[in-house]
Amino acid sequence: MLNICFNGSEHTLLRLGIPNEESTYSYENLDRGHIHPKNFDAAREELIYKSFAEFSEIEKRQMIQEARERHNNIIKAAKSNRALRIWCASNPASQCGLFYTIHSLKGIDCRIFIVNMPSDIGCRPADHDRSWSETSPYDIEACICLQREISAPERQIYEQIWEMLANENADLRINIKGRITSVAIDYFDDEILSYAPIGKNFRLGNLSGYALQCSHYLSPCFVEDRIEAMIAQGRITLVKRTNFNGTTIIRID
């Protein structure tokens, strides 16, 4: 059995919770960036370059290569008739990862199981987007019994959902009432601003932290990217940026 999740933190928990089985993770952050087949690889590279701007060129190229290799190894495992167990949560990155993985396995006859994250574990409220990274290795081990096999019709549904999202090719995908929906990249800008004091100087990092209270799953990296975009647009005033410790002071008038 090969266990599959959709970010590095979840992968660490899988390795600790199920040490006797192999685990891996597919592409991260498929809720962001273009996903049409024509620009999929370029968009994944762009996201890594943006998210890890402080890393060296060699390190970023290595991340890109490792991401491709991990996904290709999942396909190889399926073709060798290994059973797959996908750990899926309610956040859009995890949902998009599920759809993309199933679509990538189209035409491959292998058994695929899924473990959906139950509502009674994790640190966020049940009505919020949540991630397996909020749990513990003990939760992972206990939830194996919740696995169910994905049927052929269900696989077709997931394949069709991914094809629809890929054709829409939006900059952002979010969970709206249990459905992954394509939206504009600035969809959350007003909500992010709502957590900021008006007319006072404050740290960019503080606003990133407050915005994580949103019911939707917004990574700190995404929030900071949107704040930087709003600085460029003039919606947020850049007061001071300190290079030695990375502190950025901003203000909203």
Salt bridges, closest charged atoms under 4 A:
GLU21 OE1 - ARG85 NH1 2.68
GLU22 OE1 - ARG82 NH1 2.87
GLU45 OE1 - ARG61 NH1 3.27
GLU45 OE2 - ARG68 NH2 2.55
ASP127 OD1 - HIS128 ND1 2.93
ASP129 OD2 - HIS216 ND1 3.81
GLU149 OE1 - ARG111 NH2 2.78
GLU154 OE2 - ARG148 NH2 2.82
GLU163 OE2 - HIS103 NE2 3.06
GLU163 OE2 - LYS106 NZ 3.14
ASP171 OD1 - HIS34 NE2 2.98
ASP189 OD2 - ARG226 NH2 2.87
ASP190 OD1 - ARG235 NH2 2.75
GLU228 OE2 - ARG241 NH1 3.01
ASP253 OD1 - ARG251 NE 2.69
